């Protein structure tokens, strides 16, 4: 969709949002990572997301149906807008689906969404069509991603579709374990009945807590298991089912924060920093009625860290995301090996986009170059200050001087690209163009530069090793990457400077997941090995770190820790968010690009500002 159409669509959706919510200052934008609320802005998923790919495929295959495909896309966007409007009107302010809220929070949000959408449909009967479109898309997304979901994520979706009365799809496996979990939740007085009857956000939270308690009650055999099972989705026997359920929600150690009162939430969070039973007692008092209803009391086991098996020492939740092995990680060097014709076309387009910015930067850098003179030379230009000595001394033979230039261009720049699947479509196209524009300009201006990319993908060999390790009874609690290998790519090396050196950029394409912390450490190590007065590292990303077999909370804490380490090494680090503001949570300097077509110019402007301001001294961190 072109920029004009996108602006028009956002304006129309903004009017609809203001009507539905009654809030005159609300605006709507379409970007990655939605649906979410940012202050007084609704962010809806981008048309380039995979959620609308099927409609785009129909449009490409059958041009005559392009109008219908576009309408289907807009219906889905309105469905997402209805969801955010329903939350805005009928739900308490705190979000429940945050990563910190854990499994209970996600289930509570599913219960709450069903309640508030039902109220919206009562007020606006026409919304039913868009809600049905949204539910159908969510079902397709779950079915498509089923193989990559952990068991707990599959259970959350199963609970959600059961609440909505939707049938299971053919590809949804683990039927035995999921059916066993649902069996203890159903019934006239079961947690699912309470969830369907929810009348407030507080009741939704309590129903979710009862659901989690019911699932945990199946773990009666005392088997120990990691929540991210990282195993093939095969049918389960009783022993495997016991392992799956035993530590269900074990990472849910911040569920105390699910409350309607902000002050109570703060008190509860503070309580979690106190040890043992004291934390439980103080947190219970802080939450008050939100957790004191029958069936909703949090047990001591809920608040404790994941328990160890008999004979094992208790372990703390790791800050770092540690891979089980790095033996299967792959680094592919594509420097100079791309299609030369494709690279020339990409470079021409990039120069057209950022040519003026490059010329401006070159003028600034040239003005900041310092000229020094080396005097008393036998060759060079005449040094007028030495003419008197030349006239007075016949044997004087060094009346010349030679100019030396101290350039402010002693800097090495690395561009690190997130190649996760969510970057597919227009985002990866513009990331490729952005990388080409920056690399071409830096090479022309005499800077050392390197372009890297990262993703992760499941490795059959690594899975086999994981299965052997687990079967041997090894303690896997300290690890957070089990079956995915890193897929690291070098599109252009520092030491490659010929005209075809950057042709590998034409081969930039998407992978699967994005373990940001490990990739950042890899890129920083390569940059530190380069001799330079200044080192700049730009990261282009469209969301939070993610893998199919890792704990999201650990991935985020890992990225925080690695960003701090990189900064201590003296590297100037910048995050560029592509339609997502996740970079602002991690990087000391960050800029978010809302309009995709602005990505190359915004990235180039940020680079220009840093290089120009830091010629004589590094840019201060803001």
C-alpha positions as CSV (number, residue, x, y, z in Angstrom):
1,X,0.0,0.0,0.0
2,X,1.4,3.4,-0.9
3,X,2.0,6.1,1.6
4,X,-1.1,8.2,0.6
5,X,-3.5,5.3,0.9
6,X,-2.0,4.3,4.2
7,X,-2.4,7.8,5.6
8,X,-6.0,7.9,4.4
9,X,-6.7,4.6,5.9
10,X,-5.2,5.6,9.3
11,X,-7.2,8.8,9.2
12,X,-10.5,6.9,8.7
13,X,-9.7,4.3,11.3
14,X,-8.8,7.1,13.7
15,X,-12.3,8.6,13.3
16,X,-13.8,5.2,14.0
17,X,-11.7,4.8,17.1
18,X,-12.8,8.1,18.5
19,X,-16.4,7.3,17.9
20,X,-16.1,3.8,19.5
21,X,-14.3,5.1,22.6
22,X,-15.6,8.6,23.0
23,X,-12.0,9.8,23.3
24,X,-11.4,12.9,21.0
25,X,-7.6,12.7,21.1
26,X,-7.2,9.1,20.0
27,X,-5.2,8.4,16.8
28,X,-4.5,5.2,14.9
29,X,-1.3,4.0,13.2
30,X,-0.6,0.8,11.4
31,X,2.7,-0.9,12.4
32,X,4.4,-4.0,13.6
33,X,3.8,-5.5,17.0
34,X,0.2,-4.6,17.2
35,X,-2.5,-4.6,18.4
36,X,-1.5,-2.4,21.3
37,X,-2.2,1.0,22.9
38,X,0.6,3.6,23.1
39,X,-0.6,6.4,25.3
40,X,-3.5,7.8,23.1
41,X,-2.7,5.9,20.0
42,X,-4.0,2.5,18.7
43,X,-1.3,0.6,16.8
44,X,-2.8,-2.0,14.5
45,X,-0.9,-4.8,12.7
46,X,0.7,-3.8,9.4
47,X,-0.8,-5.0,6.1
48,X,2.6,-6.4,5.4
49,X,2.3,-8.8,8.3
50,X,1.8,-12.5,7.7
51,X,-1.8,-12.2,9.0
52,X,-2.8,-10.6,5.7
53,X,-0.5,-12.6,3.4
54,X,-3.3,-14.9,2.2
55,X,-5.4,-12.0,1.0
56,X,-2.4,-10.5,-0.7
57,X,-1.7,-13.8,-2.4
58,X,-5.3,-13.8,-3.7
59,X,-4.9,-10.3,-5.0
60,X,-1.6,-11.2,-6.8
61,X,-3.1,-14.4,-8.3
62,X,-6.5,-12.9,-9.3
63,X,-6.2,-9.1,-10.0
64,X,-9.9,-8.9,-10.6
65,X,-10.5,-9.6,-6.9
66,X,-8.1,-7.0,-5.6
67,X,-10.9,-4.9,-4.3
68,X,-12.3,-7.8,-2.3
69,X,-8.8,-8.6,-0.9
70,X,-8.3,-5.0,0.2
71,X,-11.7,-5.0,1.9
72,X,-10.8,-8.2,3.7
73,X,-7.6,-6.6,4.9
74,X,-9.6,-3.5,6.1
75,X,-12.2,-5.7,7.8
76,X,-9.4,-7.4,9.8
77,X,-7.9,-4.1,10.8
78,X,-11.3,-2.9,12.0
79,X,-11.6,-6.1,14.0
80,X,-8.3,-5.3,15.7
81,X,-9.5,-1.8,16.3
82,X,-12.7,-3.1,17.8
83,X,-10.6,-5.2,20.2
84,X,-8.6,-2.2,21.4
85,X,-11.7,0.0,21.6
86,X,-13.5,-2.7,23.7
87,X,-10.5,-2.9,26.0
88,X,-10.4,0.9,26.3
89,X,-14.1,1.2,27.1
90,X,-14.8,-1.8,29.3
91,X,-11.6,-3.1,30.8
92,X,-9.5,-1.8,33.6
93,X,-6.3,0.1,32.5
94,X,-3.6,-2.4,33.2
95,X,-2.7,-4.8,30.4
96,X,-2.7,-8.4,31.2
97,X,-0.9,-9.9,28.2
98,X,2.5,-8.4,28.9
99,X,5.5,-10.8,29.0
100,X,6.0,-10.0,32.7
101,X,2.4,-11.2,33.5
102,X,3.3,-14.7,32.4
103,X,0.8,-17.5,31.6
104,X,-1.8,-16.3,34.0
105,X,-1.8,-12.9,32.5
106,X,-2.2,-14.2,28.9
107,X,-5.1,-16.4,29.9
108,X,-6.7,-13.5,31.9
109,X,-6.4,-11.3,28.8
110,X,-8.1,-13.9,26.7
111,X,-11.0,-14.1,29.2
112,X,-11.2,-10.4,29.4
113,X,-11.2,-9.9,25.6
114,X,-14.2,-12.2,25.2
115,X,-16.1,-10.3,27.9
116,X,-15.4,-6.8,26.5
117,X,-16.0,-7.7,22.9
118,X,-19.4,-9.1,23.8
119,X,-20.2,-5.8,25.5
120,X,-19.0,-3.9,22.4
121,X,-21.2,-6.0,20.1
122,X,-24.2,-5.2,22.3
123,X,-23.6,-1.5,21.9
124,X,-22.6,-1.7,18.2
125,X,-24.2,-4.8,16.6
126,X,-22.4,-4.1,13.3
127,X,-19.1,-4.9,15.1
128,X,-20.0,-8.6,15.1
129,X,-18.9,-9.0,11.5
130,X,-15.4,-7.6,12.2
131,X,-15.1,-9.6,15.4
132,X,-15.8,-12.8,13.5
133,X,-13.2,-11.8,10.9
134,X,-10.7,-11.3,13.7
135,X,-11.4,-14.6,15.3
136,X,-11.1,-16.4,12.0
137,X,-7.7,-14.8,11.4
138,X,-6.5,-15.6,14.9
139,X,-7.5,-19.3,14.4
140,X,-5.6,-19.4,11.1
141,X,-2.5,-17.9,12.7
142,X,-2.6,-20.4,15.5
143,X,-3.0,-23.3,13.2
144,X,-0.1,-22.0,10.9
145,X,2.3,-21.5,13.9
146,X,1.2,-24.6,15.8
147,X,4.4,-26.6,15.3
148,X,6.5,-23.7,16.7
149,X,4.4,-23.1,19.8
150,X,5.4,-24.4,23.2
151,X,3.0,-26.7,25.1
152,X,1.9,-23.8,27.4
153,X,1.2,-21.6,24.4
154,X,-0.9,-24.3,22.8
155,X,-2.9,-24.7,26.0
156,X,-3.5,-20.9,26.2
157,X,-4.9,-21.0,22.6
158,X,-7.0,-24.1,23.4
159,X,-8.5,-22.4,26.4
160,X,-9.2,-19.3,24.4
161,X,-11.0,-21.0,21.5
162,X,-13.0,-23.2,24.0
163,X,-14.2,-20.0,25.7
164,X,-15.4,-18.7,22.3
165,X,-16.9,-22.1,21.4
166,X,-14.7,-22.5,18.3
167,X,-13.7,-26.0,17.0
168,X,-10.2,-27.2,16.9
169,X,-8.4,-27.2,13.6
170,X,-6.9,-30.4,12.0
171,X,-3.3,-29.3,12.6
172,X,-3.7,-28.8,16.3
173,X,-1.9,-31.7,17.9
174,X,-1.1,-32.7,21.5
175,X,-4.8,-33.5,21.7
176,X,-4.3,-36.0,24.6
177,X,-2.6,-33.6,27.0
178,X,-4.8,-30.7,26.1
179,X,-8.0,-32.7,26.5
180,X,-6.8,-33.9,29.9
181,X,-6.2,-30.3,30.9
182,X,-9.6,-29.1,29.7
183,X,-11.3,-32.0,31.5
184,X,-10.4,-30.6,34.9
185,X,-11.5,-27.1,33.9
186,X,-14.9,-27.8,32.5
187,X,-18.1,-28.4,34.4
188,X,-20.9,-26.2,35.9
189,X,-18.6,-25.0,38.7
190,X,-15.3,-25.2,36.9
191,X,-12.9,-22.4,36.1
192,X,-14.0,-22.1,32.5
193,X,-17.6,-21.6,33.6
194,X,-16.4,-18.8,35.8
195,X,-14.4,-17.3,33.0
196,X,-17.5,-17.3,30.7
197,X,-19.5,-15.5,33.4
198,X,-16.8,-12.9,34.1
199,X,-18.3,-9.4,34.7
200,X,-15.2,-7.4,35.4
201,X,-11.4,-7.4,34.9
202,X,-11.0,-8.6,38.4
203,X,-13.2,-11.6,37.8
204,X,-11.2,-12.3,34.6
205,X,-8.0,-12.3,36.6
206,X,-9.4,-14.6,39.3
207,X,-10.8,-17.0,36.7
208,X,-7.4,-17.1,35.0
209,X,-5.7,-17.9,38.3
210,X,-8.2,-20.7,39.0
211,X,-7.5,-22.1,35.5
212,X,-3.8,-22.2,36.1
213,X,-4.3,-23.8,39.5
214,X,-6.6,-26.4,37.9
215,X,-4.0,-27.3,35.3
216,X,-1.2,-27.5,37.9
217,X,-3.4,-29.8,39.9
218,X,-2.8,-32.5,37.2
219,X,0.9,-32.6,38.1
220,X,0.5,-35.2,40.8
221,X,3.5,-37.4,40.0
222,X,6.3,-35.0,41.0
223,X,8.1,-35.2,37.6
224,X,10.4,-32.3,36.7
225,X,10.2,-30.7,33.3
226,X,11.1,-27.4,31.7
227,X,8.2,-25.4,30.5
228,X,9.6,-24.8,27.1
229,X,9.6,-28.5,26.1
230,X,11.2,-27.9,22.7
231,X,10.1,-31.4,21.7
232,X,8.3,-32.6,18.6
233,X,4.5,-32.2,18.9
234,X,3.9,-36.0,19.1
235,X,1.0,-37.7,20.9
236,X,1.8,-37.9,24.6
237,X,1.8,-40.9,27.0
238,X,0.8,-40.5,30.6
239,X,4.4,-40.1,31.8
240,X,5.1,-37.3,29.3
241,X,1.8,-35.6,30.2
242,X,2.9,-35.6,33.8
243,X,6.2,-33.9,32.9
244,X,4.4,-31.3,30.7
245,X,2.1,-30.3,33.5
246,X,4.4,-30.5,36.5
247,X,6.1,-27.1,36.0
248,X,3.2,-25.5,34.1
249,X,3.5,-21.8,34.8
250,X,6.7,-22.3,36.7
251,X,8.1,-19.0,35.2
252,X,5.0,-17.2,36.2
253,X,6.7,-15.5,39.1
254,X,5.2,-12.0,38.6
255,X,1.6,-12.9,38.6
256,X,1.2,-10.8,41.7
257,X,1.3,-7.8,39.5
258,X,-2.1,-8.7,37.9
259,X,-4.3,-6.3,39.9
260,X,-6.6,-3.4,39.2
261,X,-5.0,-0.9,41.5
262,X,-1.7,0.6,40.4
263,X,-0.6,1.3,44.0
264,X,-1.3,-2.3,44.9
265,X,0.6,-3.5,41.9
266,X,3.6,-1.5,43.0
267,X,3.4,-2.8,46.5
268,X,3.1,-6.4,45.2
269,X,6.1,-5.9,42.9
270,X,8.1,-4.7,45.9
271,X,6.9,-7.7,47.9
272,X,8.3,-10.0,45.3
273,X,11.8,-8.7,46.1
274,X,11.4,-10.0,49.7
275,X,12.4,-13.6,50.5
276,X,10.2,-16.6,50.9
277,X,7.0,-16.6,52.8
278,X,7.3,-12.9,53.8
279,X,7.0,-12.0,50.1
280,X,3.8,-14.1,49.8
281,X,2.2,-12.5,52.9
282,X,3.0,-8.9,51.9
283,X,2.0,-9.5,48.3
284,X,-1.3,-11.0,49.4
285,X,-2.0,-8.0,51.5
286,X,-1.1,-5.6,48.7
287,X,-3.5,-7.3,46.2
288,X,-6.4,-7.4,48.6
289,X,-9.7,-8.4,47.1
290,X,-8.1,-9.1,43.7
291,X,-6.7,-12.3,44.9
292,X,-8.6,-13.1,48.1
293,X,-11.7,-14.6,46.5
294,X,-12.4,-18.3,46.9
295,X,-10.4,-20.4,44.5
296,X,-8.2,-17.4,43.5
297,X,-5.7,-17.4,46.4
298,X,-2.1,-17.8,45.2
299,X,-0.3,-20.7,46.8
300,X,3.3,-20.5,48.1
301,X,4.2,-22.7,45.2
302,X,2.9,-20.1,42.8
303,X,5.2,-17.5,44.2
304,X,8.3,-19.6,44.5
305,X,10.8,-20.1,41.7
306,X,10.7,-23.4,39.8
307,X,11.4,-26.2,42.1
308,X,14.2,-28.6,41.7
309,X,13.9,-32.4,41.7
310,X,14.9,-34.4,44.8
311,X,18.5,-34.0,45.5
312,X,19.0,-31.0,43.4
313,X,19.9,-27.5,44.7
314,X,17.4,-24.7,44.1
315,X,18.3,-22.7,41.0
316,X,17.7,-19.0,40.2
317,X,16.1,-17.9,37.0
318,X,19.0,-17.0,34.7
319,X,19.7,-13.5,33.5
320,X,21.5,-14.7,30.4
321,X,20.1,-16.7,27.5
322,X,22.6,-19.6,27.3
323,X,22.5,-22.0,24.4
324,X,22.7,-25.7,25.1
325,X,25.4,-25.8,22.4
326,X,26.9,-23.5,19.8
327,X,28.3,-26.3,17.7
328,X,25.5,-26.1,15.1
329,X,25.6,-22.3,14.7
330,X,26.4,-21.2,11.2
331,X,28.1,-18.0,10.0
332,X,27.8,-17.5,6.2
333,X,30.0,-14.9,4.5
334,X,28.2,-13.4,1.4
335,X,30.7,-10.6,0.8
336,X,31.1,-10.0,-2.9
337,X,29.1,-13.1,-3.8
338,X,25.7,-11.5,-4.6
339,X,24.2,-10.9,-8.0
340,X,26.2,-8.0,-9.5
341,X,23.2,-6.7,-11.6
342,X,20.8,-6.8,-8.6
343,X,23.4,-5.0,-6.5
344,X,23.9,-2.2,-9.1
345,X,20.1,-1.7,-9.3
346,X,19.8,-1.6,-5.5
347,X,22.7,0.8,-5.2
348,X,21.2,3.2,-7.8
349,X,17.9,3.2,-6.0
350,X,19.6,3.8,-2.7
351,X,21.6,6.8,-4.1
352,X,18.4,8.3,-5.4
353,X,16.9,8.0,-1.9
354,X,19.8,9.4,0.1
355,X,22.1,11.2,-2.3
356,X,21.4,14.7,-0.8
357,X,22.0,13.5,2.7
358,X,25.3,11.9,1.7
359,X,26.5,15.1,0.0
360,X,25.6,17.1,3.1
361,X,27.5,14.7,5.4
362,X,30.6,14.9,3.1
363,X,30.6,18.7,3.3
364,X,30.4,18.6,7.1
365,X,33.2,16.0,7.4
366,X,35.4,17.9,5.0
367,X,35.1,21.1,7.0
368,X,36.1,19.2,10.1
369,X,39.3,17.8,8.7
370,X,42.3,19.3,10.4
371,X,45.3,20.2,8.2
372,X,48.8,20.1,9.7
373,X,52.1,21.1,8.2
374,X,55.3,19.1,8.4
375,X,58.1,21.7,8.0
376,X,61.8,21.5,7.3
377,X,61.4,19.2,4.3
378,X,63.6,18.8,1.2
379,X,60.5,18.5,-1.0
380,X,57.1,19.9,-1.0
381,X,55.8,23.5,-1.3
382,X,57.8,26.5,-0.3
383,X,57.5,27.4,3.4
384,X,57.4,31.2,3.4
385,X,58.5,31.3,7.1
386,X,61.8,29.6,6.0
387,X,62.6,32.1,3.2
388,X,64.7,34.4,5.4
389,X,66.8,31.4,6.6
390,X,67.3,30.3,2.9
391,X,68.6,33.8,2.0
392,X,70.9,34.0,5.0
393,X,72.4,30.5,4.8
394,X,73.7,29.2,1.5
395,X,73.8,25.6,2.8
396,X,70.2,25.6,3.9
397,X,68.4,22.8,2.0
398,X,65.0,22.3,3.8
399,X,62.8,25.3,3.0
400,X,59.8,23.2,2.1
401,X,56.7,22.0,3.9
402,X,54.3,19.0,3.4
403,X,50.6,19.0,4.3
404,X,49.1,16.2,6.4
405,X,45.4,15.8,7.0
406,X,44.0,14.5,10.3
407,X,40.7,13.1,9.1
408,X,37.7,12.7,11.4
409,X,36.8,9.5,9.6
410,X,38.7,7.1,11.8
411,X,35.5,5.2,12.7
412,X,34.2,1.7,12.1
413,X,30.5,1.2,11.6
414,X,28.5,-2.0,11.8
415,X,24.9,-2.4,10.6
416,X,23.2,-5.4,12.2
417,X,19.9,-6.5,10.7
418,X,17.1,-8.4,12.3
419,X,16.2,-11.1,9.7
420,X,13.3,-12.7,11.7
421,X,10.1,-13.8,9.9
422,X,8.2,-10.8,11.1
423,X,10.4,-8.6,8.8
424,X,8.9,-10.3,5.7
425,X,7.4,-8.2,2.9
426,X,7.9,-4.5,2.7
427,X,10.0,-4.2,5.9
428,X,12.8,-6.4,4.6
429,X,12.7,-4.7,1.2
430,X,13.3,-1.3,2.9
431,X,15.8,-2.7,5.3
432,X,17.8,-4.0,2.3
433,X,17.5,-0.5,0.7
434,X,18.5,1.2,3.9
435,X,21.6,-1.1,4.3
436,X,22.6,-0.4,0.7
437,X,22.3,3.4,1.1
438,X,24.3,3.4,4.3
439,X,27.0,1.1,3.0
440,X,27.4,2.8,-0.3
441,X,27.8,6.2,1.4
442,X,30.2,5.0,4.0
443,X,32.4,3.3,1.4
444,X,32.5,6.5,-0.7
445,X,33.3,8.6,2.3
446,X,36.2,6.3,3.4
447,X,34.7,4.7,6.5
448,X,35.3,1.1,7.5
449,X,31.9,-0.6,7.5
450,X,30.3,-4.0,7.9
451,X,26.8,-5.3,7.3
452,X,25.6,-8.3,9.3
453,X,22.3,-10.1,9.7
454,X,20.9,-12.7,12.2
455,X,18.1,-15.1,12.8
456,X,17.7,-18.6,14.2
457,X,16.1,-21.7,12.9
458,X,15.4,-25.2,14.2
459,X,18.3,-27.6,13.6
460,X,17.5,-31.4,13.4
461,X,21.0,-32.2,14.6
462,X,20.7,-29.8,17.6
463,X,17.3,-31.3,18.4
464,X,18.8,-34.8,18.4
465,X,21.5,-33.7,20.8
466,X,19.0,-32.0,23.0
467,X,16.9,-35.2,23.2
468,X,20.0,-37.3,24.0
469,X,21.0,-34.8,26.8
470,X,17.5,-34.8,28.2
471,X,17.2,-38.6,28.1
472,X,20.5,-38.8,30.0
473,X,18.9,-36.8,32.9
474,X,21.1,-33.7,32.6
475,X,19.9,-30.5,34.3
476,X,18.7,-28.2,31.6
477,X,17.4,-25.4,33.7
478,X,20.4,-23.1,33.1
479,X,19.8,-23.1,29.3
480,X,17.5,-21.1,27.1
481,X,18.2,-22.2,23.5
482,X,17.7,-25.9,23.0
483,X,16.9,-26.8,19.3
484,X,17.5,-23.6,17.3
485,X,20.9,-22.8,15.8
486,X,22.0,-19.3,15.0
487,X,22.0,-18.4,11.4
488,X,24.4,-15.5,11.2
489,X,25.2,-13.7,7.9
490,X,28.0,-11.4,6.8
491,X,26.8,-9.4,3.8
492,X,29.8,-7.2,3.6
493,X,33.1,-7.5,5.6
494,X,35.2,-4.6,6.9
495,X,38.2,-5.5,4.8
496,X,36.2,-5.7,1.5
497,X,36.5,-2.4,-0.4
498,X,36.2,-3.1,-4.1
499,X,33.3,-2.0,-6.2
500,X,31.5,-5.4,-5.9
501,X,32.3,-5.9,-2.2
502,X,28.8,-5.0,-1.1
503,X,26.9,-7.1,-3.7
504,X,26.0,-9.6,-0.9
505,X,23.5,-7.0,0.3
506,X,21.3,-8.0,-2.6
507,X,20.9,-11.4,-0.9
508,X,19.3,-10.0,2.3
509,X,16.2,-12.0,3.1
510,X,14.2,-13.2,6.1
511,X,14.8,-16.2,8.4
512,X,12.8,-17.3,11.3
513,X,13.3,-16.2,14.9
514,X,15.5,-13.5,16.4
515,X,17.7,-14.1,19.5
516,X,18.9,-10.5,19.7
517,X,21.3,-10.7,22.6
518,X,23.5,-13.4,21.2
519,X,23.6,-11.7,17.8
520,X,24.5,-8.4,19.4
521,X,27.4,-9.9,21.2
522,X,28.7,-11.6,18.0
523,X,28.5,-8.3,16.1
524,X,30.2,-6.3,18.9
525,X,33.1,-8.8,19.1
526,X,33.7,-8.4,15.3
527,X,33.6,-4.6,15.7
528,X,35.9,-4.6,18.7
529,X,38.5,-6.5,16.6
530,X,38.6,-3.6,14.2
531,X,41.2,-0.9,15.0
532,X,39.4,2.5,15.0
533,X,39.1,5.6,17.2
534,X,35.4,5.2,17.3
535,X,33.1,2.2,16.8
536,X,29.4,2.6,16.0
537,X,26.9,-0.2,15.9
538,X,23.4,0.2,14.5
539,X,20.7,-2.4,15.1
540,X,17.6,-2.5,12.8
541,X,14.8,-4.5,14.5
542,X,11.0,-4.7,14.5
543,X,10.3,-6.1,17.9
544,X,11.4,-8.0,21.0
545,X,13.8,-10.9,21.0
546,X,12.1,-14.2,20.4
547,X,12.8,-17.9,19.8
548,X,10.4,-20.8,19.6
549,X,12.2,-22.7,22.4
550,X,13.2,-20.0,24.8
551,X,11.7,-18.0,27.7
552,X,10.9,-14.5,26.5
553,X,11.7,-12.9,29.8
554,X,15.2,-14.5,29.8
555,X,15.7,-13.3,26.2
556,X,14.9,-9.8,27.2
557,X,17.0,-9.7,30.3
558,X,19.8,-11.2,28.2
559,X,19.5,-8.4,25.7
560,X,19.6,-5.8,28.5
561,X,22.7,-7.3,29.9
562,X,24.5,-7.5,26.6
563,X,23.6,-3.9,25.6
564,X,25.2,-2.8,28.9
565,X,28.3,-4.8,28.2
566,X,28.7,-3.4,24.7
567,X,28.3,0.1,25.9
568,X,31.1,-0.5,28.5
569,X,33.4,-1.5,25.7
570,X,33.1,2.0,24.2
571,X,30.9,1.1,21.3
572,X,28.3,3.7,20.4
573,X,25.1,1.7,20.1
574,X,21.9,2.8,18.3
575,X,18.6,0.9,17.9
576,X,16.4,1.7,15.0
577,X,12.9,0.3,15.5
578,X,10.9,-0.6,12.4
579,X,7.2,0.2,13.2
580,X,7.8,-0.9,16.8
581,X,9.2,0.9,19.8
582,X,10.8,-2.2,21.5
583,X,14.2,-0.7,20.8
584,X,13.5,2.1,23.2
585,X,13.4,-0.4,26.1
586,X,16.9,-1.7,25.4
587,X,19.2,0.7,23.6
588,X,20.6,3.9,25.1
589,X,19.9,5.7,21.8
590,X,16.9,4.7,19.7
591,X,14.7,6.0,17.0
592,X,11.4,4.5,15.8
593,X,10.3,4.6,12.2
594,X,6.5,4.6,11.9
595,X,6.3,5.0,8.1
596,X,8.1,2.3,6.3
597,X,9.1,4.5,3.4
598,X,11.0,6.8,5.8
599,X,13.4,4.1,7.0
600,X,16.4,4.8,4.8
601,X,16.2,8.5,5.3
602,X,15.8,8.2,9.1
603,X,18.6,5.7,9.5
604,X,20.9,7.8,7.3
605,X,20.0,11.0,9.2
606,X,20.9,9.3,12.5
607,X,24.2,8.1,11.1
608,X,25.0,11.5,9.7
609,X,24.3,13.2,13.0
610,X,26.5,10.8,15.0
611,X,29.4,11.0,12.6
612,X,29.2,14.8,12.2
613,X,28.8,15.5,15.9
614,X,31.4,13.0,16.9
615,X,34.3,13.9,14.6
616,X,36.3,15.3,17.5
617,X,34.6,13.6,20.4
618,X,32.0,10.8,20.8
619,X,28.4,11.8,20.8
620,X,27.0,12.0,24.3
621,X,24.5,9.3,25.2
622,X,21.0,10.6,25.6
